[in-house]
Amino acid sequence: MSKKHDRLERINVRDNELLIAGRKASELLEIAGGSPLYVYSRTELNDRVKELRAVMPETLKLHYAIKANPMPAVVQHMSTMLDGLDVASHKEMLVALGTGVNPETISFAGPAKQVVELRAAVSAGIIVNVESILELERLYTISDELGIKPKVALRVNPDFELKSSGMKMAGGPKQFGIDAELMPEILANLDTSKIDFKGFHIFSGSQNLKADALIEAHGKTFELAARLTELSPSQVEHVNIGGGLGIPYFPGEKTLDVMPVSENLQRLLNNRKGAFQKAEIVMELGRYFVGDAGYYLCKVTDKKISRGQTYLMTDGGLHHHLSNSGNFGQVIRKNYPVLIANRLDSDETEKVEIVGPLCTPLDIVGAKLELPKADVNDIVVVFQSGAYGATASPQNFLSHPHVRELLI
């Protein structure tokens, strides 16, 4: 590789083979029953949560956004270390409830929620992050029909965005949340006889590696939350400020320095005034917790040279790992960190294209890589694969087998 990714400086090796959670890559394939395989390291998940807990303000609540990786075993594990769970569908809600956590620590966000989903959330006692005026009206109706007061937080589309964000979720016209300028009227007319009003969800973007951008967004988020709290018909119990903390995927990207972000959050928490002082502040993170702890393993099934270019064909590809292929939003495709897991050190290298089994030139596992010379049955590993992998990929495309998953 022309530039070595920071992630590749932090690997463990035994007998020239990658170790994940103390196991060789080849052993993990045996345990799982074959390849392709996503492996998630329990130890690395633990370490990430502990590291963030150690630097973030003690009063800040940390939630796991299940959409990043909804594997039930992963969700169960994360639920034991964090303060709550955030879901984006009925199925994720059932996974969250299955962990046994207090339903009041589960929140449900997402545009275009169906009535059946709203009724399920209300019946379960979880918090609904309301995304539209019609959704709020539907909850009033559900309250009358079920005789249960829905627990409600209003998701706000702020009039600012998270600069340098990989995915902007706010500012300007958005399908997410209710525009901030509409909030005063909505709060003035909120029918608290039919709903249990909990607070706000203010989320402006994700996958950010710039501390300055996060600090600016957090400052504006606290200002907006303070104004809305003063207009609220009852005490605001919590404000979800979203996440936004990113992880580096590509050469040249630097790991986010969370210390200045934490110091700024502590200052913002200390300087709150009025009713806003009593609100619990929640940070909701997905990718940041699980992305670095996941590995995608696939096997070389064929090797050929086409007009001078060496190709390693594998049993894995974009149908399992769409984001790695570049087809999950990259304008110019870049490689995730990729290695030959059972040939980490070799004097003999070669330039290769690593591709999957699909009948499309988009099926790229790694492009223009210089790696130790590989052969059929060798193991390719893609790092940074713990988030938006299996469930964010078109696994039924061309009807190849689905990917295996293992938490170990």
Backbone torsions as a table, in degrees:
resi	resn	phi	psi	omega
1	MET	NA	139.2	-175.5
2	SER	-64.6	-39.4	175.2
3	LYS	-124.7	135.5	-179.9
4	LYS	-86.6	127.4	179.3
5	HIS	-70.8	143.1	180.0
6	ASP	-54.0	-35.0	-177.2
7	ARG	-61.2	-30.0	-176.5
8	LEU	-78.1	-7.7	174.8
9	GLU	-83.6	-8.7	-173.6
10	ARG	-120.4	51.3	-180.0
11	ILE	-116.4	153.9	176.3
12	ASN	-108.7	142.1	-172.5
13	VAL	-133.6	141.6	170.3
14	ARG	-141.2	129.7	179.8
15	ASP	54.3	41.0	178.5
16	ASN	65.0	23.0	-178.5
17	GLU	-129.2	142.4	-179.5
18	LEU	-62.9	135.2	173.3
19	LEU	-104.3	132.4	174.1
20	ILE	-125.2	120.8	-177.3
21	ALA	52.7	37.8	177.0
22	GLY	79.9	4.1	-179.1
23	ARG	-116.2	143.2	174.0
24	LYS	-66.8	150.0	178.6
25	ALA	-56.1	-41.6	-179.5
26	SER	-64.8	-35.6	177.8
27	GLU	-66.8	-37.9	179.7
28	LEU	-65.3	-37.1	176.1
29	LEU	-64.2	-37.8	176.9
30	GLU	-65.1	-43.6	-179.9
31	ILE	-61.3	-42.3	-177.0
32	ALA	-77.5	-17.4	-179.8
33	GLY	92.8	14.6	176.3
34	GLY	138.2	-171.2	179.6
35	SER	-125.4	165.8	-4.8
36	PRO	-70.3	160.7	-171.8
37	LEU	-150.1	134.1	164.9
38	TYR	-95.0	129.3	175.0
39	VAL	-115.9	132.7	177.0
40	TYR	-119.1	126.9	-175.9
41	SER	-89.3	116.8	178.4
42	ARG	-60.3	-41.1	-179.9
43	THR	-62.0	-42.8	-179.0
44	GLU	-70.4	-33.6	174.1
45	LEU	-62.9	-45.6	178.8
46	ASN	-59.1	-46.9	-176.2
47	ASP	-62.6	-40.2	-178.2
48	ARG	-63.9	-45.0	179.4
49	VAL	-64.2	-44.5	-179.9
50	LYS	-61.3	-42.3	-179.4
51	GLU	-62.6	-41.8	-179.1
52	LEU	-72.2	-40.7	177.0
53	ARG	-56.6	-38.1	-174.7
54	ALA	-66.9	-26.8	-175.8
55	VAL	-107.6	-24.7	-177.3
56	MET	-78.6	154.7	177.4
57	PRO	-53.4	139.9	-176.4
58	GLU	-61.1	-32.5	-176.9
59	THR	-81.8	-9.5	179.3
60	LEU	-74.0	126.6	177.7
61	LYS	-87.5	137.0	-179.3
62	LEU	-111.2	125.1	178.1
63	HIS	-114.9	153.7	175.6
64	TYR	-101.7	125.3	176.1
65	ALA	-85.5	105.3	-171.2
66	ILE	-60.3	-29.6	-176.4
67	LYS	-56.2	-26.5	-179.4
68	ALA	-64.3	-38.2	176.9
69	ASN	-161.1	98.1	-175.5
70	PRO	-90.1	12.9	177.0
71	MET	-54.1	123.8	-174.4
72	PRO	-51.8	-39.8	-179.3
73	ALA	-65.6	-36.9	177.9
74	VAL	-67.8	-45.6	-179.9
75	VAL	-61.0	-44.7	178.3
76	GLN	-57.9	-45.4	-178.7
77	HIS	-64.5	-45.3	-178.6
78	MET	-65.0	-32.8	-177.9
79	SER	-65.2	-23.8	-179.3
80	THR	-79.3	-15.4	-174.9
81	MET	-110.6	-14.6	-172.2
82	LEU	-118.0	176.5	-171.7
83	ASP	-95.6	-6.3	-179.0
84	GLY	178.6	174.1	-178.1
85	LEU	-131.2	144.6	177.2
86	ASP	-121.6	130.9	-174.8
87	VAL	-118.8	160.3	-178.1
88	ALA	-130.0	12.3	178.5
89	SER	-163.7	167.9	177.6
90	HIS	-63.8	-40.9	-179.8
91	LYS	-63.1	-43.0	176.7
92	GLU	-63.2	-35.7	178.4
93	MET	-60.8	-42.4	179.7
94	LEU	-65.9	-37.9	176.2
95	VAL	-62.7	-44.5	-179.8
96	ALA	-62.4	-45.2	179.2
97	LEU	-63.6	-32.0	179.9
98	GLY	-66.3	-16.4	177.9
99	THR	-75.3	-19.2	-178.8
100	GLY	87.0	8.0	178.5
101	VAL	-71.9	161.7	176.7
102	ASN	-60.7	123.9	-178.7
103	PRO	-55.6	-27.6	-179.7
104	GLU	-70.1	-10.7	175.6
105	THR	-97.1	8.4	176.4
106	ILE	-108.9	134.1	175.5
107	SER	-125.2	152.7	-174.3
108	PHE	-123.0	111.1	178.5
109	ALA	-117.3	161.0	176.8
110	GLY	138.0	139.8	178.8
111	PRO	-74.0	158.7	173.5
112	ALA	60.0	38.7	174.8
113	LYS	-63.7	137.3	177.3
114	GLN	-80.4	155.8	-180.0
115	VAL	-57.8	-39.4	-179.3
116	VAL	-63.6	-33.4	177.0
117	GLU	-70.3	-41.2	179.1
118	LEU	-63.7	-42.7	179.6
119	ARG	-63.6	-39.0	178.5
120	ALA	-64.6	-43.9	-179.3
121	ALA	-63.9	-43.5	179.2
122	VAL	-63.4	-44.6	-179.6
123	SER	-63.4	-35.1	-178.6
124	ALA	-77.6	-19.6	179.8
125	GLY	86.0	20.2	178.0
126	ILE	-91.7	165.7	-178.2
127	ILE	-84.8	130.2	176.7
128	VAL	-98.4	121.4	173.2
129	ASN	-84.4	103.4	-172.2
130	VAL	-74.1	129.9	-173.2
131	GLU	-106.7	-7.3	-178.4
132	SER	-158.3	164.1	178.1
133	ILE	-65.0	-40.9	179.1
134	LEU	-63.1	-38.3	178.6
135	GLU	-62.3	-38.5	177.1
136	LEU	-64.3	-43.2	178.7
137	GLU	-63.6	-37.4	177.1
138	ARG	-63.4	-36.9	178.6
139	LEU	-67.6	-34.5	173.6
140	TYR	-59.4	-44.7	-179.7
141	THR	-64.7	-43.4	179.7
142	ILE	-62.8	-37.1	177.6
143	SER	-58.4	-45.9	178.6
144	ASP	-65.0	-42.0	-174.8
145	GLU	-71.0	-40.2	-175.1
146	LEU	-95.3	-16.0	-175.9
147	GLY	69.1	25.7	179.2
148	ILE	-124.2	131.8	177.2
149	LYS	-80.8	113.9	179.0
150	PRO	-61.7	139.1	172.7
151	LYS	-83.2	121.4	-167.5
152	VAL	-128.7	135.3	164.9
153	ALA	-123.4	144.0	179.6
154	LEU	-94.2	122.7	176.2
155	ARG	-83.6	126.1	-174.3
156	VAL	-104.3	132.0	169.4
157	ASN	-92.6	99.3	-174.5
158	PRO	-70.0	167.8	179.4
159	ASP	-92.8	28.1	175.3
160	PHE	-143.2	163.7	179.0
161	GLU	-125.3	164.9	175.5
162	LEU	-86.1	107.4	-177.6
163	LYS	-64.4	148.8	179.4
164	SER	61.2	25.2	-179.1
165	SER	-84.2	140.6	177.5
166	GLY	-66.0	-29.3	178.9
167	MET	-144.9	108.7	-177.3
168	LYS	-80.6	128.7	-174.7
169	MET	-115.1	3.1	-174.9
170	ALA	-156.1	171.2	-177.7
171	GLY	84.3	125.3	-177.0
172	GLY	76.4	-171.8	178.7
173	PRO	-67.5	129.6	-179.9
174	LYS	-143.7	152.0	174.0
175	GLN	-80.0	-7.1	-176.2
176	PHE	-98.8	127.5	172.1
177	GLY	74.1	-177.9	-179.7
178	ILE	-108.8	132.4	-176.8
179	ASP	-54.7	137.3	-175.3
180	ALA	-56.5	-35.6	-176.9
181	GLU	-69.4	-16.1	177.1
182	LEU	-87.7	-13.2	-173.0
183	MET	-62.4	-42.5	-178.9
184	PRO	-55.1	-43.7	179.9
185	GLU	-68.5	-41.0	180.0
186	ILE	-63.4	-43.5	-179.8
187	LEU	-65.9	-36.9	-179.9
188	ALA	-65.6	-27.3	-176.6
189	ASN	-108.8	10.3	-177.7
190	LEU	-64.2	128.4	-178.5
191	ASP	-92.7	91.3	-177.1
192	THR	-76.7	-2.5	173.3
193	SER	-77.5	-17.1	-177.8
194	LYS	-112.1	-16.6	179.6
195	ILE	-132.7	155.7	174.6
196	ASP	-101.8	97.1	-173.8
197	PHE	-75.9	123.9	-175.5
198	LYS	-105.5	-36.0	-177.7
199	GLY	157.8	-140.6	-171.4
200	PHE	-135.2	154.6	172.2
201	HIS	-123.6	114.6	-177.1
202	ILE	-125.2	101.1	-172.5
203	PHE	-125.8	123.7	-172.6
204	SER	-113.0	-10.3	178.9
205	GLY	169.7	170.4	-176.3
206	SER	-134.6	172.1	174.2
207	GLN	51.3	62.4	-179.5
208	ASN	-116.1	132.5	-178.8
209	LEU	-109.1	6.9	-176.4
210	LYS	-109.8	113.1	-178.1
211	ALA	-60.7	-38.9	-178.2
212	ASP	-60.6	-40.4	-179.8
213	ALA	-66.7	-40.7	178.6
214	LEU	-66.6	-40.3	178.9
215	ILE	-62.1	-44.7	178.8
216	GLU	-62.1	-45.1	-178.9
217	ALA	-65.0	-40.6	179.1
218	HIS	-64.0	-39.6	177.4
219	GLY	-59.9	-45.4	179.6
220	LYS	-68.9	-34.6	178.8
221	THR	-64.4	-44.7	178.9
222	PHE	-64.9	-38.7	177.9
223	GLU	-62.0	-45.8	179.8
224	LEU	-64.9	-44.3	180.0
225	ALA	-61.7	-38.1	179.2
226	ALA	-64.9	-42.5	179.5
227	ARG	-64.2	-44.1	-178.4
228	LEU	-68.9	-33.6	178.1
229	THR	-61.6	-40.0	179.6
230	GLU	-65.6	-24.3	-179.0
231	LEU	-93.3	-4.8	-172.8
232	SER	-75.5	146.3	-177.2
233	PRO	-76.1	-13.3	179.2
234	SER	-149.3	172.3	-178.1
235	GLN	-60.3	128.9	175.8
236	VAL	-78.3	119.2	-177.1
237	GLU	-85.7	-36.7	179.7
238	HIS	-149.7	154.0	173.8
239	VAL	-129.9	119.1	177.2
240	ASN	-90.5	114.9	-177.4
241	ILE	-93.8	12.3	179.5
242	GLY	72.8	-159.9	-178.9
243	GLY	-123.9	-97.4	177.0
244	GLY	95.3	-16.2	-179.1
245	LEU	-68.9	125.6	-175.1
246	GLY	-103.8	171.3	173.8
247	ILE	-125.3	149.2	179.7
248	PRO	-76.8	133.2	177.0
249	TYR	-109.3	-31.6	-167.4
250	PHE	-120.4	154.2	177.7
251	PRO	-54.3	137.2	-179.9
252	GLY	97.2	-20.9	177.5
253	GLU	-79.8	137.3	-178.2
254	LYS	-103.3	144.6	177.8
255	THR	-60.6	136.5	179.2
256	LEU	-62.5	131.8	173.5
257	ASP	-87.5	104.8	-174.6
258	VAL	-82.3	-12.7	-176.3
259	MET	-60.6	-50.1	178.1
260	PRO	-63.7	-30.8	176.2
261	VAL	-64.6	-44.2	179.0
262	SER	-64.7	-44.3	-179.3
263	GLU	-61.4	-39.2	177.9
264	ASN	-67.1	-41.3	177.7
265	LEU	-61.9	-39.6	177.9
266	GLN	-62.9	-41.3	178.1
267	ARG	-63.1	-43.9	179.8
268	LEU	-63.9	-39.7	178.9
269	LEU	-65.3	-40.7	-178.2
270	ASN	-69.1	-30.1	-173.1
271	ASN	-94.3	7.2	178.5
272	ARG	-65.5	149.5	-179.1
273	LYS	-129.9	164.2	174.9
274	GLY	59.6	-147.0	-176.7
275	ALA	-64.6	-24.5	-178.0
276	PHE	-64.4	-23.0	-179.6
277	GLN	-61.9	-27.4	-174.7
278	LYS	-86.8	-10.2	-176.8
279	ALA	-75.2	135.4	173.3
280	GLU	-75.8	133.0	-179.8
281	ILE	-103.5	127.8	-176.2
282	VAL	-115.9	132.5	169.7
283	MET	-108.3	126.5	-174.8
284	GLU	-107.9	114.7	-175.5
285	LEU	-126.4	141.6	176.3
286	GLY	-123.9	-76.1	-178.2
287	ARG	-52.5	-41.7	-175.4
288	TYR	-60.8	-34.4	179.8
289	PHE	-77.5	-42.1	-167.5
290	VAL	-110.2	-19.0	-172.3
291	GLY	-58.9	-45.6	-175.6
292	ASP	-74.2	-18.3	-174.4
293	ALA	-92.7	5.4	-176.7
294	GLY	-114.5	146.5	-179.3
295	TYR	-134.0	139.1	175.8
296	TYR	-109.7	121.1	-179.1
297	LEU	-112.2	133.6	173.0
298	CYS	-143.1	162.4	-174.8
299	LYS	-108.1	145.8	173.2
300	VAL	-73.4	123.7	-179.0
301	THR	-106.3	-17.7	-178.2
302	ASP	-159.8	157.8	177.4
303	LYS	-144.5	130.5	-179.7
304	LYS	-149.8	162.8	176.3
305	ILE	-115.0	126.6	177.3
306	SER	-120.5	108.9	178.8
307	ARG	49.4	47.1	175.3
308	GLY	90.3	-8.8	-179.2
309	GLN	-102.0	126.0	178.0
310	THR	-85.8	129.2	178.5
311	TYR	-115.5	132.7	166.9
312	LEU	-103.3	116.6	176.8
313	MET	-93.6	138.4	-176.9
314	THR	-127.4	169.6	176.7
315	ASP	-87.9	4.8	178.2
316	GLY	-118.9	169.1	-179.6
317	GLY	172.8	-154.7	-172.9
318	LEU	-67.1	-23.3	179.1
319	HIS	-67.1	-20.5	175.3
320	HIS	-104.8	-28.8	-170.7
321	HIS	-139.5	68.9	-175.2
322	LEU	-59.4	-40.4	-176.5
323	SER	-65.0	-38.1	178.0
324	ASN	-65.1	-31.2	-179.6
325	SER	-70.8	-17.4	-177.4
326	GLY	98.1	-2.8	-174.8
327	ASN	-97.2	27.6	177.9
328	PHE	-120.3	27.7	174.7
329	GLY	123.9	-6.0	178.8
330	GLN	-69.2	132.7	174.3
331	VAL	-80.3	-47.9	173.7
332	ILE	-116.1	118.7	-174.0
333	ARG	-66.8	135.7	173.8
334	LYS	-127.7	156.9	-179.3
335	ASN	-83.5	134.6	160.5
336	TYR	-66.3	165.3	174.4
337	PRO	-63.8	126.5	-176.6
338	VAL	-133.2	136.3	175.7
339	LEU	-139.3	166.4	167.4
340	ILE	-89.4	108.7	-166.5
341	ALA	-63.8	-28.2	-178.8
342	ASN	-104.8	11.8	176.1
343	ARG	-142.5	64.2	-174.5
344	LEU	-75.7	-25.4	-178.5
345	ASP	-133.1	123.9	-179.2
346	SER	-157.3	143.0	177.0
347	ASP	-76.4	-20.0	-177.5
348	GLU	-105.0	116.0	-179.9
349	THR	-120.2	168.5	177.8
350	GLU	-152.7	153.7	176.0
351	LYS	-89.1	127.2	-173.9
352	VAL	-137.0	157.0	163.9
353	GLU	-108.2	128.0	178.3
354	ILE	-105.9	121.8	-174.5
355	VAL	-130.2	162.5	-180.0
356	GLY	-97.5	-168.2	-173.0
357	PRO	-92.3	2.4	-173.4
358	LEU	-83.1	151.7	-178.3
359	CYS	-84.3	58.1	176.9
360	THR	-153.6	139.0	177.7
361	PRO	-69.0	-6.7	177.1
362	LEU	-78.5	-11.1	-175.0
363	ASP	-81.3	79.8	-175.5
364	ILE	-114.5	127.4	174.1
365	VAL	-94.3	-38.4	176.5
366	GLY	-161.8	135.8	-175.8
367	ALA	-118.5	139.6	174.3
368	LYS	53.4	51.6	-178.1
369	LEU	-104.4	142.8	170.3
370	GLU	-107.7	112.5	-172.7
371	LEU	-134.0	163.1	172.4
372	PRO	-53.9	142.5	-176.8
373	LYS	-58.3	125.5	-174.6
374	ALA	-113.4	166.2	179.7
375	ASP	-142.1	174.4	178.2
376	VAL	-56.6	138.3	-178.6
377	ASN	81.8	-3.7	171.7
378	ASP	-70.3	162.7	-171.4
379	ILE	-110.8	124.1	174.0
380	VAL	-94.4	135.0	177.5
381	VAL	-122.3	133.0	174.1
382	VAL	-110.3	119.7	179.8
383	PHE	-81.7	178.5	178.8
384	GLN	55.1	40.8	-170.4
385	SER	-113.8	17.6	-176.5
386	GLY	-82.9	-13.2	-176.2
387	ALA	-122.6	142.1	176.0
388	TYR	52.1	52.5	-179.6
389	GLY	-108.5	-94.7	-172.7
390	ALA	-57.8	-48.0	-175.2
391	THR	-83.7	-6.4	176.5
392	ALA	-101.9	13.6	-175.0
393	SER	-122.9	152.4	-177.0
394	PRO	-82.2	74.5	-171.0
395	GLN	-64.9	-20.3	178.7
396	ASN	-88.6	-4.3	-178.7
397	PHE	-62.3	121.1	-177.9
398	LEU	66.1	8.1	169.9
399	SER	62.8	30.6	171.8
400	HIS	-76.6	162.7	-179.6
401	PRO	-60.5	148.6	176.2
402	HIS	-70.6	160.5	-178.8
403	VAL	-79.9	149.7	173.2
404	ARG	-86.6	157.5	175.6
405	GLU	-135.3	143.4	-176.9
406	LEU	-145.4	125.2	169.6
407	LEU	-102.1	124.7	-175.3
408	ILE	-143.9	NA	NA
